[in-house]
Amino acid sequence: MIYGYCRVSTSHQHEENQHFVIENFAKNNNMTIDVWIEEKISSSKKLKDRKLGSLLKQLKHGDVLITTEISRLGRSLFEVMGILQYCLEQECQVWTLKENFRLGADIQSKVLAFAFGLSAELSKQLLQERVRESLARLKASGKKLGRPVGAHSKTLKLSRNKRRIYNLITQGLSKNEIARVMGVHKTTLYKYLNSCDLF
């Protein structure tokens, strides 16, 4: 199967230009585009939320994915590398027309795949090391690490002070004032009052 992939970032742009370039290339090379995938979506969106993500799952050995330029596949270098590596593993090809790039089953592509994999692994290790260093620095400066106190514990605090909240209400304090007294956000107090029976 030969797939033509066109993507524009906004509704103000048109994918017809990309469609024309790919179609013209296919015609000049006696090829037929079997399936067109066209979408209006930013490349910053997660791959699984894009039609390209679904297309990648369909690719099989020998399939060819043609797009006008490599930036149509993704915004970040590592995302594009991940896509190309996946295609290599599936033994399908990616052709970009602007850069005249051909990723296939030849030895150069396999060397490129090794470079992609090594680069991704090094990036992952460097990121983990930076995270470890940052956490150690924060810990050394006396910063408390771990998850912040969540809404659940705040609700628990309110339920333990049910009698006090009742007294504050009967004294005529507003809900905003009671939230300040209890040290919680007013939304947390509202949700608690709606879920319990004080009166």
PyMOL commands that set and color helices and strands:
alter all, ss='L'
color gray80, all
select helices_A, chain A and resi 16-28+47-49+51-58+70-72+77-89+107-140+151-160+162-170+175-182+186-195
alter helices_A, ss='H'
color red, helices_A
select strands_A, chain A and resi 2-8+35-40+64-67+93-96+101-103
alter strands_A, ss='S'
color yellow, strands_A
deselect
rebuild
show_as cartoon
